[in-house]
């Protein structure tokens, strides 16, 4: 039987959390963690692609009846995560890889035995349907663009402390061979405008800025526009954006593919091995699966 999902969209407030177990009783320790967390998962923006599976998880797992998802913002979630880890307090957040938080902190994605999040995903490159005809040089580079989660996480993490422009140029310099493969045999253009759609998250900020620099090398004048995913897909379908590197498929943005798939070109994954789910610090040693989260008493 499906259970109702409690969702709160609020500004997250800090609350003291206790990780102390009572004696050696593991079940008591887990119950204490649930009470310390106030049976709450710390989430991000309601419109994010992972919001639906995050809510569905609360419905599908019997032990999560009565738990709530606090939806706020990515910045709010990261602030709560940083505060909890600084005090070695328990916390459960909705998270995804690649992301710099996995470089900055010791974290683990909880096992999802019911496969609500759908397993590993890819981040796909999409273009408007007539881009190959209009801008074949850019299309060829976009079709060749591939990189690894470690690349994206490095750019994201370094961009926290340094100018993002500088970080992007450094990554290109250090990976010159790969970049040369992307642009090999591609003719230069003379200042053609290129509209690269993106989203307001650091993952897409990393890939979009790398691609913008690469397209600049062959003569394009690139404008990056950050949009909500739903608006981004619509812009591509209507030809208002040339391309995006930000389509999380098949699960997170699968509904958009069903709606707009026949009006865009899907060039396939530019990055593979992404993971979404509930994330906790590794010091929460007894919480390794979503099923390990204690039921609300």
C-alpha positions in Angstrom: 0.0 0.0 0.0 1.3 3.5 -0.9 1.7 5.8 2.0 1.3 9.6 1.9 4.5 11.6 1.5 5.1 14.6 3.7 7.0 17.3 2.0 8.0 20.6 3.5 9.5 23.4 1.3 11.2 25.7 3.9 14.4 27.4 4.8 16.5 24.9 6.7 17.3 25.7 10.2 20.1 24.2 12.3 19.1 21.9 15.1 21.3 20.1 17.6 21.7 16.5 16.7 23.0 13.6 18.8 25.0 10.7 17.6 25.4 9.1 21.0 24.2 5.5 21.3 22.6 4.1 24.4 24.8 1.3 25.5 25.7 -1.3 22.9 22.3 -1.9 21.5 22.4 -1.2 17.8 18.7 -0.8 17.3 18.6 1.7 20.1 21.4 3.6 18.5 19.5 3.7 15.2 16.4 4.9 16.9 18.4 7.7 18.6 19.7 8.7 15.2 16.1 8.9 13.8 15.1 11.0 16.7 18.1 13.2 16.4 17.3 13.7 12.7 13.7 14.4 13.6 13.0 11.7 11.0 13.8 14.2 8.2 15.7 14.0 5.0 17.5 17.2 3.9 16.7 17.9 0.2 17.3 20.4 -2.5 15.1 22.4 -4.9 11.6 21.0 -5.5 12.1 21.4 -9.3 15.3 19.3 -9.4 15.3 16.1 -11.3 15.9 14.0 -8.2 12.9 15.4 -6.3 10.4 12.9 -7.6 12.5 9.8 -6.8 13.4 11.3 -3.4 9.7 11.7 -2.6 8.9 8.3 -4.0 11.5 6.7 -1.8 9.5 7.8 1.3 6.4 6.1 -0.2 8.1 2.8 -1.2 10.1 2.0 2.0 8.0 0.8 4.9 10.6 2.0 7.4 10.3 5.6 6.2 6.6 6.0 7.0 6.3 9.2 8.9 9.6 10.6 7.6 9.7 13.9 5.9 11.6 15.5 3.0 12.6 19.1 3.7 13.0 20.7 0.3 15.1 23.9 0.2 18.0 24.6 -2.1 21.3 23.0 -3.1 23.1 25.7 -1.1 20.9 25.1 1.9 21.5 21.3 1.8 25.3 21.8 1.5 25.3 24.3 4.4 23.4 21.8 6.6 25.8 19.0 5.5 28.9 21.1 6.3 27.5 22.0 9.7 26.6 18.4 10.6 30.0 17.1 9.5 31.8 19.8 11.4 30.2 18.6 14.6 30.1 14.9 13.6 26.4 14.8 13.8 24.1 12.5 11.8 22.4 13.8 8.7 20.8 12.3 5.6 20.7 14.4 2.4 19.6 13.9 -1.1 22.7 13.8 -3.2 24.3 12.9 -6.5 27.6 11.9 -7.9 29.7 13.5 -9.4 29.7 16.4 -7.0 32.5 18.1 -5.2 31.0 17.1 -1.8 32.4 13.6 -2.4 35.9 15.1 -2.8 35.5 17.5 0.2 33.9 15.1 2.7 33.9 11.3 3.5 30.4 10.4 2.3 28.5 7.3 1.1 25.4 6.8 -1.0 23.0 4.5 0.8 22.1 1.2 -0.9 18.7 1.4 -2.6 17.5 -2.3 -2.6 14.1 -1.3 -4.1 15.9 0.6 -6.9 13.7 3.6 -6.6 16.4 5.9 -7.9 16.9 3.6 -10.9 20.6 2.8 -10.5 23.4 4.6 -12.4 22.6 7.3 -14.9 24.4 9.2 -17.6 24.5 12.9 -18.3 23.6 13.3 -22.0 24.3 15.9 -24.7 21.2 17.2 -26.4 20.9 19.6 -29.4 18.1 21.2 -31.3 17.1 19.0 -34.3 18.7 21.2 -37.0 22.0 22.0 -35.3 24.0 19.5 -37.4 22.9 21.3 -40.6 23.3 24.9 -39.2 26.4 24.5 -37.2 28.2 21.3 -38.2 31.5 22.3 -36.5 29.9 22.7 -33.1 27.8 19.6 -33.6 30.9 17.5 -34.3 32.7 18.8 -31.1 29.6 18.2 -29.0 29.2 14.7 -30.3 32.8 13.9 -29.4 32.7 15.4 -25.9 33.2 12.8 -23.2 34.8 13.0 -19.7 34.8 11.2 -16.4 33.1 11.9 -13.0 36.6 12.6 -11.5 37.1 15.4 -14.1 33.9 17.1 -13.3 34.4 16.8 -9.5 37.9 18.3 -9.8 36.6 21.3 -11.7 33.8 21.8 -9.2 36.0 21.5 -6.1 38.7 23.8 -7.4 36.1 26.3 -8.5 35.0 26.8 -4.9 38.3 28.5 -4.0 39.5 29.9 -7.3 38.1 31.8 -10.2 36.1 29.4 -12.3 37.6 30.8 -15.5 41.1 30.0 -14.3 40.1 26.5 -13.2 38.5 25.7 -16.5 41.5 26.8 -18.5 43.8 24.8 -16.2 41.7 21.6 -16.8 41.9 22.1 -20.6 45.7 22.7 -20.4 46.2 19.5 -18.3 43.9 17.5 -20.6 45.1 19.0 -23.9 45.3 15.6 -25.6 41.6 14.9 -25.0 40.6 18.4 -26.1 42.6 18.1 -29.3 40.8 14.8 -30.1 37.4 16.7 -29.7 38.4 19.4 -32.2 40.6 17.4 -34.6 39.7 18.1 -38.2 37.0 20.6 -37.3 37.0 23.8 -39.3 37.1 27.1 -37.6 34.3 29.6 -37.7 34.3 33.4 -37.5 32.5 34.6 -34.4 29.3 32.6 -34.9 27.0 32.9 -31.8 26.2 29.7 -29.9 23.5 29.4 -27.2 24.5 26.7 -24.7 21.7 25.9 -22.3 22.6 24.8 -18.8 21.2 24.5 -15.3 22.1 26.5 -12.1 24.0 23.6 -10.5 27.8 23.1 -10.2 27.8 19.9 -12.2 26.5 21.6 -15.3 28.5 24.7 -14.6 31.6 22.6 -14.9 30.8 20.9 -18.2 29.2 24.0 -19.8 32.3 26.2 -19.1 34.7 23.6 -20.4 32.7 23.3 -23.6 32.3 27.0 -23.9 36.1 27.4 -23.9 36.6 24.6 -26.4 34.0 26.1 -28.8 35.7 29.5 -28.3 38.9 27.9 -29.6 37.3 27.1 -32.9 35.7 30.6 -33.2 32.3 30.4 -31.6 31.0 33.2 -29.4 29.3 31.1 -26.7 26.6 32.3 -24.3 25.7 30.0 -21.4 22.2 30.4 -20.0 21.2 28.7 -16.8 17.6 27.5 -16.8 15.3 25.2 -14.8 15.4 21.8 -16.4 11.8 22.0 -17.6 12.5 25.3 -19.3 15.8 24.1 -20.8 14.1 21.1 -22.5 11.4 23.3 -23.8 14.0 25.8 -25.2 15.8 23.1 -27.0 12.5 21.7 -28.5 11.6 25.2 -29.7 15.0 25.9 -31.1 15.7 28.7 -28.7 18.9 27.0 -27.4 21.5 25.2 -29.6 22.6 22.5 -27.2 22.9 21.4 -23.6 25.3 19.0 -21.7 22.9 18.8 -18.8 20.4 16.0 -19.4 20.4 13.4 -16.6 18.9 10.2 -18.1 17.2 7.9 -18.1 15.6 8.5 -14.7 16.0 12.0 -13.4 14.8 13.8 -16.5 13.1 10.9 -18.2 9.7 12.6 -18.1 11.1 15.5 -20.2 12.4 13.0 -22.7 9.0 11.5 -23.1 7.5 15.0 -23.7 10.2 16.5 -26.0 12.2 13.5 -27.3 10.9 13.7 -30.8 11.8 17.4 -31.0 15.5 17.2 -29.9 18.6 15.2 -30.9 20.1 13.0 -28.2 23.9 12.5 -28.8 24.2 10.1 -25.8 26.1 10.4 -22.6 29.0 12.8 -22.2 29.6 11.4 -18.7 28.6 8.0 -17.3 28.4 6.5 -13.9 26.3 9.1 -12.1 24.5 8.0 -9.0 21.6 9.6 -7.1 20.3 8.7 -3.7 20.2 9.3 0.0 23.7 10.3 1.2 25.2 10.1 4.7 28.7 10.7 6.3 30.8 7.6 6.5 31.0 8.0 10.3 27.3 6.8 10.4 28.7 3.3 10.3 25.5 1.4 11.0 23.5 3.2 8.2 24.5 1.7 4.9 21.1 1.1 3.2 17.9 3.1 3.1 16.4 0.1 4.9 18.8 0.9 7.9 17.1 4.2 8.6 14.9 3.6 11.7 11.1 3.5 11.5 9.4 6.4 13.3 8.0 5.3 16.6 
